[in-house]
Amino acid sequence: MITHFQQKEIDRSIPDGKWSISFFHNKKRCTGYYHKNGDITWVNAPEDHEEDIKAIVHDLMLYHVYEDHDPNH
């Protein structure tokens, strides 16, 4: 499980999209960059379960970045 997930777009002018991500896993802060194609470049990688964590991060990015949550639509 991960907690305190945060994402921030790096630069809107980058055609492929890139976001800074951070979260905690097993009390360790993990950081990296999420790319529009779903790849993650780790700065501080999780110590274990990396593939499971990548799937969780991908789902969170789909929810927070790509899905429309505007109640007026």
PDB file of N, H, CA, C and O in Angstrom:
ATOM      1  N   MET A   1       0.841  -1.180   0.000  1.00  0.00           N
ATOM      2  CA  MET A   1       0.000   0.000   0.000  1.00  0.00           C
ATOM      3  C   MET A   1       0.886   1.243   0.000  1.00  0.00           C
ATOM      4  O   MET A   1       1.955   1.261   0.609  1.00  0.00           O
ATOM      5  N   ILE A   2       0.425   2.268  -0.688  1.00  0.00           N
ATOM      6  H   ILE A   2      -0.444   2.253  -1.183  1.00  0.00           H
ATOM      7  CA  ILE A   2       1.137   3.537  -0.677  1.00  0.00           C
ATOM      8  C   ILE A   2       0.241   4.594  -0.043  1.00  0.00           C
ATOM      9  O   ILE A   2      -0.985   4.499  -0.088  1.00  0.00           O
ATOM     10  N   THR A   3       0.876   5.606   0.551  1.00  0.00           N
ATOM     11  H   THR A   3       1.873   5.684   0.588  1.00  0.00           H
ATOM     12  CA  THR A   3       0.133   6.691   1.192  1.00  0.00           C
ATOM     13  C   THR A   3       0.702   8.026   0.751  1.00  0.00           C
ATOM     14  O   THR A   3       1.823   8.108   0.250  1.00  0.00           O
ATOM     15  N   HIS A   4      -0.079   9.055   0.945  1.00  0.00           N
ATOM     16  H   HIS A   4      -0.990   8.988   1.352  1.00  0.00           H
ATOM     17  CA  HIS A   4       0.323  10.443   0.673  1.00  0.00           C
ATOM     18  C   HIS A   4       0.799  10.643  -0.766  1.00  0.00           C
ATOM     19  O   HIS A   4       1.810  11.302  -1.008  1.00  0.00           O
ATOM     20  N   PHE A   5       0.066  10.071  -1.712  1.00  0.00           N
ATOM     21  H   PHE A   5      -0.755   9.535  -1.516  1.00  0.00           H
ATOM     22  CA  PHE A   5       0.436  10.192  -3.122  1.00  0.00           C
ATOM     23  C   PHE A   5       0.253  11.632  -3.587  1.00  0.00           C
ATOM     24  O   PHE A   5      -0.786  12.247  -3.349  1.00  0.00           O
ATOM     25  N   GLN A   6       1.279  12.159  -4.256  1.00  0.00           N
ATOM     26  H   GLN A   6       2.123  11.659  -4.449  1.00  0.00           H
ATOM     27  CA  GLN A   6       1.216  13.499  -4.834  1.00  0.00           C
ATOM     28  C   GLN A   6       1.775  13.451  -6.250  1.00  0.00           C
ATOM     29  O   GLN A   6       2.705  12.699  -6.542  1.00  0.00           O
ATOM     30  N   GLN A   7       1.193  14.266  -7.118  1.00  0.00           N
ATOM     31  H   GLN A   7       0.438  14.877  -6.881  1.00  0.00           H
ATOM     32  CA  GLN A   7       1.702  14.398  -8.477  1.00  0.00           C
ATOM     33  C   GLN A   7       1.633  15.860  -8.881  1.00  0.00           C
ATOM     34  O   GLN A   7       0.735  16.598  -8.477  1.00  0.00           O
ATOM     35  N   LYS A   8       2.610  16.257  -9.691  1.00  0.00           N
ATOM     36  H   LYS A   8       3.340  15.657 -10.019  1.00  0.00           H
ATOM     37  CA  LYS A   8       2.652  17.638 -10.168  1.00  0.00           C
ATOM     38  C   LYS A   8       3.215  17.630 -11.583  1.00  0.00           C
ATOM     39  O   LYS A   8       4.271  17.055 -11.845  1.00  0.00           O
ATOM     40  N   GLU A   9       2.494  18.277 -12.484  1.00  0.00           N
ATOM     41  H   GLU A   9       1.636  18.744 -12.272  1.00  0.00           H
ATOM     42  CA  GLU A   9       2.962  18.351 -13.868  1.00  0.00           C
ATOM     43  C   GLU A   9       4.253  19.167 -13.914  1.00  0.00           C
ATOM     44  O   GLU A   9       4.344  20.236 -13.311  1.00  0.00           O
ATOM     45  N   ILE A  10       5.246  18.654 -14.635  1.00  0.00           N
ATOM     46  H   ILE A  10       5.172  17.785 -15.125  1.00  0.00           H
ATOM     47  CA  ILE A  10       6.552  19.313 -14.717  1.00  0.00           C
ATOM     48  C   ILE A  10       6.510  20.500 -15.664  1.00  0.00           C
ATOM     49  O   ILE A  10       6.868  21.614 -15.282  1.00  0.00           O
ATOM     50  N   ASP A  11       6.076  20.269 -16.898  1.00  0.00           N
ATOM     51  H   ASP A  11       5.786  19.364 -17.209  1.00  0.00           H
ATOM     52  CA  ASP A  11       6.118  21.321 -17.913  1.00  0.00           C
ATOM     53  C   ASP A  11       5.063  21.024 -18.966  1.00  0.00           C
ATOM     54  O   ASP A  11       5.138  20.003 -19.649  1.00  0.00           O
ATOM     55  N   ARG A  12       4.093  21.897 -19.102  1.00  0.00           N
ATOM     56  H   ARG A  12       4.033  22.727 -18.548  1.00  0.00           H
ATOM     57  CA  ARG A  12       3.011  21.677 -20.068  1.00  0.00           C
ATOM     58  C   ARG A  12       3.511  21.673 -21.508  1.00  0.00           C
ATOM     59  O   ARG A  12       2.841  21.134 -22.389  1.00  0.00           O
ATOM     60  N   SER A  13       4.673  22.263 -21.762  1.00  0.00           N
ATOM     61  H   SER A  13       5.218  22.701 -21.047  1.00  0.00           H
ATOM     62  CA  SER A  13       5.167  22.343 -23.142  1.00  0.00           C
ATOM     63  C   SER A  13       5.824  21.042 -23.606  1.00  0.00           C
ATOM     64  O   SER A  13       6.114  20.890 -24.793  1.00  0.00           O
ATOM     65  N   ILE A  14       6.061  20.107 -22.690  1.00  0.00           N
ATOM     66  H   ILE A  14       5.826  20.231 -21.726  1.00  0.00           H
ATOM     67  CA  ILE A  14       6.645  18.823 -23.084  1.00  0.00           C
ATOM     68  C   ILE A  14       5.563  18.020 -23.797  1.00  0.00           C
ATOM     69  O   ILE A  14       4.534  17.707 -23.198  1.00  0.00           O
ATOM     70  N   PRO A  15       5.779  17.685 -25.065  1.00  0.00           N
ATOM     71  CA  PRO A  15       4.714  17.025 -25.835  1.00  0.00           C
ATOM     72  C   PRO A  15       4.256  15.694 -25.247  1.00  0.00           C
ATOM     73  O   PRO A  15       3.071  15.368 -25.314  1.00  0.00           O
ATOM     74  N   ASP A  16       5.160  14.935 -24.682  1.00  0.00           N
ATOM     75  H   ASP A  16       6.123  15.199 -24.628  1.00  0.00           H
ATOM     76  CA  ASP A  16       4.800  13.612 -24.184  1.00  0.00           C
ATOM     77  C   ASP A  16       4.287  13.626 -22.747  1.00  0.00           C
ATOM     78  O   ASP A  16       3.782  12.607 -22.276  1.00  0.00           O
ATOM     79  N   GLY A  17       4.399  14.727 -22.048  1.00  0.00           N
ATOM     80  H   GLY A  17       4.809  15.555 -22.430  1.00  0.00           H
ATOM     81  CA  GLY A  17       3.912  14.816 -20.679  1.00  0.00           C
ATOM     82  C   GLY A  17       4.856  14.165 -19.676  1.00  0.00           C
ATOM     83  O   GLY A  17       5.401  13.089 -19.921  1.00  0.00           O
ATOM     84  N   LYS A  18       5.036  14.835 -18.549  1.00  0.00           N
ATOM     85  H   LYS A  18       4.593  15.709 -18.350  1.00  0.00           H
ATOM     86  CA  LYS A  18       5.915  14.328 -17.498  1.00  0.00           C
ATOM     87  C   LYS A  18       5.451  14.932 -16.178  1.00  0.00           C
ATOM     88  O   LYS A  18       5.211  16.136 -16.086  1.00  0.00           O
ATOM     89  N   TRP A  19       5.326  14.079 -15.151  1.00  0.00           N
ATOM     90  H   TRP A  19       5.521  13.101 -15.226  1.00  0.00           H
ATOM     91  CA  TRP A  19       4.877  14.528 -13.846  1.00  0.00           C
ATOM     92  C   TRP A  19       5.864  14.069 -12.784  1.00  0.00           C
ATOM     93  O   TRP A  19       6.424  12.976 -12.864  1.00  0.00           O
ATOM     94  N   SER A  20       6.064  14.918 -11.795  1.00  0.00           N
ATOM     95  H   SER A  20       5.609  15.805 -11.730  1.00  0.00           H
ATOM     96  CA  SER A  20       6.812  14.546 -10.607  1.00  0.00           C
ATOM     97  C   SER A  20       5.842  13.813  -9.690  1.00  0.00           C
ATOM     98  O   SER A  20       4.724  14.281  -9.476  1.00  0.00           O
ATOM     99  N   ILE A  21       6.255  12.668  -9.146  1.00  0.00           N
ATOM    100  H   ILE A  21       7.164  12.288  -9.320  1.00  0.00           H
ATOM    101  CA  ILE A  21       5.400  11.914  -8.231  1.00  0.00           C
ATOM    102  C   ILE A  21       6.148  11.638  -6.937  1.00  0.00           C
ATOM    103  O   ILE A  21       7.374  11.520  -6.923  1.00  0.00           O
ATOM    104  N   SER A  22       5.392  11.537  -5.853  1.00  0.00           N
ATOM    105  H   SER A  22       4.397  11.633  -5.864  1.00  0.00           H
ATOM    106  CA  SER A  22       5.975  11.134  -4.577  1.00  0.00           C
ATOM    107  C   SER A  22       4.902  10.462  -3.736  1.00  0.00           C
ATOM    108  O   SER A  22       3.710  10.739  -3.873  1.00  0.00           O
ATOM    109  N   PHE A  23       5.356   9.574  -2.866  1.00  0.00           N
ATOM    110  H   PHE A  23       6.324   9.349  -2.755  1.00  0.00           H
ATOM    111  CA  PHE A  23       4.458   8.854  -1.966  1.00  0.00           C
ATOM    112  C   PHE A  23       5.312   8.111  -0.946  1.00  0.00           C
ATOM    113  O   PHE A  23       6.538   8.079  -1.056  1.00  0.00           O
ATOM    114  N   PHE A  24       4.660   7.518   0.041  1.00  0.00           N
ATOM    115  H   PHE A  24       3.665   7.544   0.131  1.00  0.00           H
ATOM    116  CA  PHE A  24       5.347   6.695   1.027  1.00  0.00           C
ATOM    117  C   PHE A  24       4.930   5.244   0.844  1.00  0.00           C
ATOM    118  O   PHE A  24       3.759   4.942   0.613  1.00  0.00           O
ATOM    119  N   HIS A  25       5.906   4.355   0.950  1.00  0.00           N
ATOM    120  H   HIS A  25       6.857   4.601   1.138  1.00  0.00           H
ATOM    121  CA  HIS A  25       5.660   2.913   0.911  1.00  0.00           C
ATOM    122  C   HIS A  25       6.516   2.278   1.998  1.00  0.00           C
ATOM    123  O   HIS A  25       7.738   2.423   1.997  1.00  0.00           O
ATOM    124  N   ASN A  26       5.875   1.578   2.922  1.00  0.00           N
ATOM    125  H   ASN A  26       4.882   1.461   2.923  1.00  0.00           H
ATOM    126  CA  ASN A  26       6.582   0.969   4.063  1.00  0.00           C
ATOM    127  C   ASN A  26       7.441   1.996   4.801  1.00  0.00           C
ATOM    128  O   ASN A  26       8.591   1.725   5.147  1.00  0.00           O
ATOM    129  N   LYS A  27       6.869   3.172   5.037  1.00  0.00           N
ATOM    130  H   LYS A  27       5.935   3.392   4.756  1.00  0.00           H
ATOM    131  CA  LYS A  27       7.507   4.269   5.788  1.00  0.00           C
ATOM    132  C   LYS A  27       8.716   4.875   5.073  1.00  0.00           C
ATOM    133  O   LYS A  27       9.478   5.626   5.683  1.00  0.00           O
ATOM    134  N   LYS A  28       8.901   4.560   3.791  1.00  0.00           N
ATOM    135  H   LYS A  28       8.283   3.950   3.295  1.00  0.00           H
ATOM    136  CA  LYS A  28      10.000   5.131   3.013  1.00  0.00           C
ATOM    137  C   LYS A  28       9.414   6.047   1.946  1.00  0.00           C
ATOM    138  O   LYS A  28       8.462   5.680   1.258  1.00  0.00           O
ATOM    139  N   ARG A  29       9.989   7.241   1.812  1.00  0.00           N
ATOM    140  H   ARG A  29      10.763   7.539   2.370  1.00  0.00           H
ATOM    141  CA  ARG A  29       9.531   8.182   0.786  1.00  0.00           C
ATOM    142  C   ARG A  29      10.088   7.757  -0.568  1.00  0.00           C
ATOM    143  O   ARG A  29      11.293   7.566  -0.730  1.00  0.00           O
ATOM    144  N   CYS A  30       9.201   7.617  -1.517  1.00  0.00           N
ATOM    145  H   CYS A  30       8.222   7.773  -1.385  1.00  0.00           H
ATOM    146  CA  CYS A  30       9.580   7.243  -2.880  1.00  0.00           C
ATOM    147  C   CYS A  30       9.265   8.416  -3.798  1.00  0.00           C
ATOM    148  O   CYS A  30       8.221   9.055  -3.664  1.00  0.00           O
ATOM    149  N   THR A  31      10.166   8.694  -4.725  1.00  0.00           N
ATOM    150  H   THR A  31      11.013   8.175  -4.834  1.00  0.00           H
ATOM    151  CA  THR A  31       9.970   9.802  -5.656  1.00  0.00           C
ATOM    152  C   THR A  31      10.406   9.373  -7.050  1.00  0.00           C
ATOM    153  O   THR A  31      11.193   8.443  -7.226  1.00  0.00           O
ATOM    154  N   GLY A  32       9.867  10.082  -8.030  1.00  0.00           N
ATOM    155  H   GLY A  32       9.227  10.837  -7.888  1.00  0.00           H
ATOM    156  CA  GLY A  32      10.250   9.789  -9.400  1.00  0.00           C
ATOM    157  C   GLY A  32       9.479  10.639 -10.379  1.00  0.00           C
ATOM    158  O   GLY A  32       8.830  11.617 -10.007  1.00  0.00           O
ATOM    159  N   TYR A  33       9.561  10.252 -11.636  1.00  0.00           N
ATOM    160  H   TYR A  33      10.089   9.458 -11.938  1.00  0.00           H
ATOM    161  CA  TYR A  33       8.876  10.957 -12.712  1.00  0.00           C
ATOM    162  C   TYR A  33       7.998   9.964 -13.463  1.00  0.00           C
ATOM    163  O   TYR A  33       8.444   8.891 -13.869  1.00  0.00           O
ATOM    164  N   TYR A  34       6.756  10.347 -13.631  1.00  0.00           N
ATOM    165  H   TYR A  34       6.394  11.219 -13.301  1.00  0.00           H
ATOM    166  CA  TYR A  34       5.803   9.534 -14.384  1.00  0.00           C
ATOM    167  C   TYR A  34       5.703  10.123 -15.781  1.00  0.00           C
ATOM    168  O   TYR A  34       5.463  11.319 -15.945  1.00  0.00           O
ATOM    169  N   HIS A  35       5.888   9.280 -16.783  1.00  0.00           N
ATOM    170  H   HIS A  35       6.083   8.308 -16.650  1.00  0.00           H
ATOM    171  CA  HIS A  35       5.835   9.714 -18.172  1.00  0.00           C
ATOM    172  C   HIS A  35       4.492   9.337 -18.780  1.00  0.00           C
ATOM    173  O   HIS A  35       3.861   8.366 -18.363  1.00  0.00           O
ATOM    174  N   LYS A  36       4.064  10.106 -19.762  1.00  0.00           N
ATOM    175  H   LYS A  36       4.576  10.895 -20.101  1.00  0.00           H
ATOM    176  CA  LYS A  36       2.751   9.905 -20.375  1.00  0.00           C
ATOM    177  C   LYS A  36       2.555   8.484 -20.901  1.00  0.00           C
ATOM    178  O   LYS A  36       1.428   7.990 -20.938  1.00  0.00           O
ATOM    179  N   ASN A  37       3.632   7.830 -21.303  1.00  0.00           N
ATOM    180  H   ASN A  37       4.547   8.231 -21.272  1.00  0.00           H
ATOM    181  CA  ASN A  37       3.521   6.456 -21.812  1.00  0.00           C
ATOM    182  C   ASN A  37       3.414   5.419 -20.691  1.00  0.00           C
ATOM    183  O   ASN A  37       3.344   4.221 -20.963  1.00  0.00           O
ATOM    184  N   GLY A  38       3.401   5.873 -19.430  1.00  0.00           N
ATOM    185  H   GLY A  38       3.457   6.846 -19.209  1.00  0.00           H
ATOM    186  CA  GLY A  38       3.249   4.969 -18.289  1.00  0.00           C
ATOM    187  C   GLY A  38       4.550   4.546 -17.638  1.00  0.00           C
ATOM    188  O   GLY A  38       4.538   3.900 -16.590  1.00  0.00           O
ATOM    189  N   ASP A  39       5.677   4.902 -18.246  1.00  0.00           N
ATOM    190  H   ASP A  39       5.687   5.427 -19.097  1.00  0.00           H
ATOM    191  CA  ASP A  39       6.967   4.571 -17.638  1.00  0.00           C
ATOM    192  C   ASP A  39       7.213   5.444 -16.418  1.00  0.00           C
ATOM    193  O   ASP A  39       6.719   6.569 -16.334  1.00  0.00           O
ATOM    194  N   ILE A  40       7.984   4.914 -15.474  1.00  0.00           N
ATOM    195  H   ILE A  40       8.386   4.001 -15.542  1.00  0.00           H
ATOM    196  CA  ILE A  40       8.374   5.673 -14.288  1.00  0.00           C
ATOM    197  C   ILE A  40       9.891   5.671 -14.211  1.00  0.00           C
ATOM    198  O   ILE A  40      10.525   4.618 -14.281  1.00  0.00           O
ATOM    199  N   THR A  41      10.470   6.862 -14.067  1.00  0.00           N
ATOM    200  H   THR A  41       9.955   7.717 -14.010  1.00  0.00           H
ATOM    201  CA  THR A  41      11.896   7.005 -13.811  1.00  0.00           C
ATOM    202  C   THR A  41      12.028   7.295 -12.323  1.00  0.00           C
ATOM    203  O   THR A  41      11.617   8.357 -11.855  1.00  0.00           O
ATOM    204  N   TRP A  42      12.601   6.355 -11.581  1.00  0.00           N
ATOM    205  H   TRP A  42      12.935   5.493 -11.961  1.00  0.00           H
ATOM    206  CA  TRP A  42      12.687   6.507 -10.128  1.00  0.00           C
ATOM    207  C   TRP A  42      13.871   7.377  -9.730  1.00  0.00           C
ATOM    208  O   TRP A  42      14.957   7.262 -10.297  1.00  0.00           O
ATOM    209  N   VAL A  43      13.651   8.246  -8.752  1.00  0.00           N
ATOM    210  H   VAL A  43      12.768   8.339  -8.291  1.00  0.00           H
ATOM    211  CA  VAL A  43      14.727   8.965  -8.075  1.00  0.00           C
ATOM    212  C   VAL A  43      15.027   8.214  -6.783  1.00  0.00           C
ATOM    213  O   VAL A  43      16.185   7.928  -6.476  1.00  0.00           O
ATOM    214  N   ASN A  44      13.981   7.900  -6.032  1.00  0.00           N
ATOM    215  H   ASN A  44      13.041   8.133  -6.281  1.00  0.00           H
ATOM    216  CA  ASN A  44      14.053   7.058  -4.837  1.00  0.00           C
ATOM    217  C   ASN A  44      13.040   5.931  -5.036  1.00  0.00           C
ATOM    218  O   ASN A  44      11.846   6.113  -4.797  1.00  0.00           O
ATOM    219  N   ALA A  45      13.516   4.783  -5.468  1.00  0.00           N
ATOM    220  H   ALA A  45      14.486   4.635  -5.662  1.00  0.00           H
ATOM    221  CA  ALA A  45      12.631   3.668  -5.818  1.00  0.00           C
ATOM    222  C   ALA A  45      12.132   2.936  -4.576  1.00  0.00           C
ATOM    223  O   ALA A  45      12.798   2.938  -3.541  1.00  0.00           O
ATOM    224  N   PRO A  46      10.961   2.312  -4.679  1.00  0.00           N
ATOM    225  CA  PRO A  46      10.494   1.465  -3.582  1.00  0.00           C
ATOM    226  C   PRO A  46      11.439   0.271  -3.411  1.00  0.00           C
ATOM    227  O   PRO A  46      12.063  -0.181  -4.371  1.00  0.00           O
ATOM    228  N   GLU A  47      11.532  -0.226  -2.185  1.00  0.00           N
ATOM    229  H   GLU A  47      11.024   0.142  -1.406  1.00  0.00           H
ATOM    230  CA  GLU A  47      12.469  -1.314  -1.903  1.00  0.00           C
ATOM    231  C   GLU A  47      11.971  -2.668  -2.397  1.00  0.00           C
ATOM    232  O   GLU A  47      12.774  -3.562  -2.667  1.00  0.00           O
ATOM    233  N   ASP A  48      10.655  -2.827  -2.518  1.00  0.00           N
ATOM    234  H   ASP A  48      10.003  -2.101  -2.299  1.00  0.00           H
ATOM    235  CA  ASP A  48      10.106  -4.103  -2.967  1.00  0.00           C
ATOM    236  C   ASP A  48       8.749  -3.882  -3.635  1.00  0.00           C
ATOM    237  O   ASP A  48       8.198  -2.782  -3.594  1.00  0.00           O
ATOM    238  N   HIS A  49       8.226  -4.928  -4.241  1.00  0.00           N
ATOM    239  H   HIS A  49       8.673  -5.822  -4.274  1.00  0.00           H
ATOM    240  CA  HIS A  49       6.909  -4.891  -4.894  1.00  0.00           C
ATOM    241  C   HIS A  49       6.822  -3.805  -5.969  1.00  0.00           C
ATOM    242  O   HIS A  49       5.775  -3.182  -6.140  1.00  0.00           O
ATOM    243  N   GLU A  50       7.917  -3.581  -6.688  1.00  0.00           N
ATOM    244  H   GLU A  50       8.768  -4.087  -6.550  1.00  0.00           H
ATOM    245  CA  GLU A  50       7.955  -2.469  -7.646  1.00  0.00           C
ATOM    246  C   GLU A  50       6.880  -2.586  -8.729  1.00  0.00           C
ATOM    247  O   GLU A  50       6.252  -1.586  -9.077  1.00  0.00           O
ATOM    248  N   GLU A  51       6.661  -3.775  -9.260  1.00  0.00           N
ATOM    249  H   GLU A  51       7.171  -4.587  -8.977  1.00  0.00           H
ATOM    250  CA  GLU A  51       5.656  -3.926 -10.321  1.00  0.00           C
ATOM    251  C   GLU A  51       4.251  -3.632  -9.802  1.00  0.00           C
ATOM    252  O   GLU A  51       3.452  -3.007 -10.499  1.00  0.00           O
ATOM    253  N   ASP A  52       3.945  -4.078  -8.581  1.00  0.00           N
ATOM    254  H   ASP A  52       4.594  -4.586  -8.015  1.00  0.00           H
ATOM    255  CA  ASP A  52       2.637  -3.782  -7.982  1.00  0.00           C
ATOM    256  C   ASP A  52       2.471  -2.284  -7.758  1.00  0.00           C
ATOM    257  O   ASP A  52       1.399  -1.728  -7.998  1.00  0.00           O
ATOM    258  N   ILE A  53       3.534  -1.637  -7.300  1.00  0.00           N
ATOM    259  H   ILE A  53       4.404  -2.088  -7.105  1.00  0.00           H
ATOM    260  CA  ILE A  53       3.482  -0.199  -7.034  1.00  0.00           C
ATOM    261  C   ILE A  53       3.331   0.574  -8.340  1.00  0.00           C
ATOM    262  O   ILE A  53       2.594   1.559  -8.387  1.00  0.00           O
ATOM    263  N   LYS A  54       4.009   0.147  -9.393  1.00  0.00           N
ATOM    264  H   LYS A  54       4.607  -0.654  -9.354  1.00  0.00           H
ATOM    265  CA  LYS A  54       3.846   0.803 -10.696  1.00  0.00           C
ATOM    266  C   LYS A  54       2.389   0.751 -11.146  1.00  0.00           C
ATOM    267  O   LYS A  54       1.867   1.732 -11.675  1.00  0.00           O
ATOM    268  N   ALA A  55       1.735  -0.383 -10.939  1.00  0.00           N
ATOM    269  H   ALA A  55       2.159  -1.180 -10.509  1.00  0.00           H
ATOM    270  CA  ALA A  55       0.323  -0.525 -11.323  1.00  0.00           C
ATOM    271  C   ALA A  55      -0.557   0.412 -10.502  1.00  0.00           C
ATOM    272  O   ALA A  55      -1.493   1.007 -11.036  1.00  0.00           O
ATOM    273  N   ILE A  56      -0.267   0.549  -9.214  1.00  0.00           N
ATOM    274  H   ILE A  56       0.493   0.066  -8.780  1.00  0.00           H
ATOM    275  CA  ILE A  56      -1.038   1.454  -8.351  1.00  0.00           C
ATOM    276  C   ILE A  56      -0.838   2.897  -8.797  1.00  0.00           C
ATOM    277  O   ILE A  56      -1.801   3.655  -8.904  1.00  0.00           O
ATOM    278  N   VAL A  57       0.416   3.278  -9.059  1.00  0.00           N
ATOM    279  H   VAL A  57       1.199   2.662  -8.972  1.00  0.00           H
ATOM    280  CA  VAL A  57       0.713   4.644  -9.509  1.00  0.00           C
ATOM    281  C   VAL A  57       0.003   4.920 -10.831  1.00  0.00           C
ATOM    282  O   VAL A  57      -0.566   5.995 -11.019  1.00  0.00           O
ATOM    283  N   HIS A  58       0.036   3.961 -11.737  1.00  0.00           N
ATOM    284  H   HIS A  58       0.498   3.087 -11.584  1.00  0.00           H
ATOM    285  CA  HIS A  58      -0.632   4.142 -13.030  1.00  0.00           C
ATOM    286  C   HIS A  58      -2.134   4.380 -12.826  1.00  0.00           C
ATOM    287  O   HIS A  58      -2.702   5.282 -13.442  1.00  0.00           O
ATOM    288  N   ASP A  59      -2.774   3.589 -11.975  1.00  0.00           N
ATOM    289  H   ASP A  59      -2.312   2.856 -11.475  1.00  0.00           H
ATOM    290  CA  ASP A  59      -4.203   3.772 -11.694  1.00  0.00           C
ATOM    291  C   ASP A  59      -4.479   5.139 -11.071  1.00  0.00           C
ATOM    292  O   ASP A  59      -5.458   5.798 -11.422  1.00  0.00           O
ATOM    293  N   LEU A  60      -3.619   5.564 -10.151  1.00  0.00           N
ATOM    294  H   LEU A  60      -2.823   5.029  -9.866  1.00  0.00           H
ATOM    295  CA  LEU A  60      -3.797   6.878  -9.524  1.00  0.00           C
ATOM    296  C   LEU A  60      -3.636   8.002 -10.543  1.00  0.00           C
ATOM    297  O   LEU A  60      -4.374   8.987 -10.504  1.00  0.00           O
ATOM    298  N   MET A  61      -2.681   7.861 -11.448  1.00  0.00           N
ATOM    299  H   MET A  61      -2.082   7.061 -11.480  1.00  0.00           H
ATOM    300  CA  MET A  61      -2.492   8.882 -12.477  1.00  0.00           C
ATOM    301  C   MET A  61      -3.689   8.927 -13.420  1.00  0.00           C
ATOM    302  O   MET A  61      -4.129  10.009 -13.808  1.00  0.00           O
ATOM    303  N   LEU A  62      -4.217   7.773 -13.790  1.00  0.00           N
ATOM    304  H   LEU A  62      -3.859   6.894 -13.475  1.00  0.00           H
ATOM    305  CA  LEU A  62      -5.415   7.756 -14.630  1.00  0.00           C
ATOM    306  C   LEU A  62      -6.548   8.500 -13.942  1.00  0.00           C
ATOM    307  O   LEU A  62      -7.255   9.284 -14.576  1.00  0.00           O
ATOM    308  N   TYR A  63      -6.721   8.260 -12.663  1.00  0.00           N
ATOM    309  H   TYR A  63      -6.147   7.623 -12.149  1.00  0.00           H
ATOM    310  CA  TYR A  63      -7.805   8.884 -11.916  1.00  0.00           C
ATOM    311  C   TYR A  63      -7.594  10.392 -11.771  1.00  0.00           C
ATOM    312  O   TYR A  63      -8.498  11.174 -12.066  1.00  0.00           O
ATOM    313  N   HIS A  64      -6.409  10.802 -11.319  1.00  0.00           N
ATOM    314  H   HIS A  64      -5.675  10.167 -11.079  1.00  0.00           H
ATOM    315  CA  HIS A  64      -6.168  12.210 -10.984  1.00  0.00           C
ATOM    316  C   HIS A  64      -5.859  13.095 -12.189  1.00  0.00           C
ATOM    317  O   HIS A  64      -6.150  14.291 -12.158  1.00  0.00           O
ATOM    318  N   VAL A  65      -5.283  12.541 -13.238  1.00  0.00           N
ATOM    319  H   VAL A  65      -5.047  11.569 -13.263  1.00  0.00           H
ATOM    320  CA  VAL A  65      -4.837  13.362 -14.361  1.00  0.00           C
ATOM    321  C   VAL A  65      -5.731  13.201 -15.587  1.00  0.00           C
ATOM    322  O   VAL A  65      -6.097  14.188 -16.225  1.00  0.00           O
ATOM    323  N   TYR A  66      -6.077  11.982 -15.911  1.00  0.00           N
ATOM    324  H   TYR A  66      -5.780  11.180 -15.393  1.00  0.00           H
ATOM    325  CA  TYR A  66      -6.726  11.737 -17.194  1.00  0.00           C
ATOM    326  C   TYR A  66      -8.248  11.692 -17.149  1.00  0.00           C
ATOM    327  O   TYR A  66      -8.891  11.999 -18.152  1.00  0.00           O
ATOM    328  N   GLU A  67      -8.842  11.321 -16.020  1.00  0.00           N
ATOM    329  H   GLU A  67      -8.319  11.072 -15.205  1.00  0.00           H
ATOM    330  CA  GLU A  67     -10.303  11.247 -15.949  1.00  0.00           C
ATOM    331  C   GLU A  67     -10.892  12.618 -15.658  1.00  0.00           C
ATOM    332  O   GLU A  67     -10.288  13.427 -14.953  1.00  0.00           O
ATOM    333  N   ASP A  68     -12.064  12.870 -16.200  1.00  0.00           N
ATOM    334  H   ASP A  68     -12.555  12.213 -16.772  1.00  0.00           H
ATOM    335  CA  ASP A  68     -12.769  14.132 -15.983  1.00  0.00           C
ATOM    336  C   ASP A  68     -13.653  13.996 -14.747  1.00  0.00           C
ATOM    337  O   ASP A  68     -14.569  13.174 -14.723  1.00  0.00           O
ATOM    338  N   HIS A  69     -13.378  14.798 -13.724  1.00  0.00           N
ATOM    339  H   HIS A  69     -12.634  15.466 -13.743  1.00  0.00           H
ATOM    340  CA  HIS A  69     -14.144  14.748 -12.480  1.00  0.00           C
ATOM    341  C   HIS A  69     -14.986  16.001 -12.288  1.00  0.00           C
ATOM    342  O   HIS A  69     -15.377  16.324 -11.167  1.00  0.00           O
ATOM    343  N   ASP A  70     -15.263  16.698 -13.368  1.00  0.00           N
ATOM    344  H   ASP A  70     -14.946  16.435 -14.279  1.00  0.00           H
ATOM    345  CA  ASP A  70     -16.089  17.901 -13.302  1.00  0.00           C
ATOM    346  C   ASP A  70     -17.557  17.482 -13.251  1.00  0.00           C
ATOM    347  O   ASP A  70     -18.049  16.869 -14.198  1.00  0.00           O
ATOM    348  N   PRO A  71     -18.269  17.800 -12.159  1.00  0.00           N
ATOM    349  CA  PRO A  71     -19.674  17.380 -12.044  1.00  0.00           C
ATOM    350  C   PRO A  71     -20.589  18.065 -13.055  1.00  0.00           C
ATOM    351  O   PRO A  71     -21.735  17.646 -13.220  1.00  0.00           O
ATOM    352  N   ASN A  72     -20.115  19.098 -13.731  1.00  0.00           N
ATOM    353  H   ASN A  72     -19.184  19.438 -13.598  1.00  0.00           H
ATOM    354  CA  ASN A  72     -20.928  19.816 -14.711  1.00  0.00           C
ATOM    355  C   ASN A  72     -20.912  19.161 -16.083  1.00  0.00           C
ATOM    356  O   ASN A  72     -21.588  19.632 -16.998  1.00  0.00           O
ATOM    357  N   HIS A  73     -20.156  18.089 -16.243  1.00  0.00           N
ATOM    358  H   HIS A  73     -19.607  17.706 -15.500  1.00  0.00           H
ATOM    359  CA  HIS A  73     -20.092  17.400 -17.549  1.00  0.00           C
ATOM    360  C   HIS A  73     -20.860  16.114 -17.506  1.00  0.00           C
ATOM    361  O   HIS A  73     -20.921  15.398 -18.505  1.00  0.00           O
TER     362      HIS A  73
END
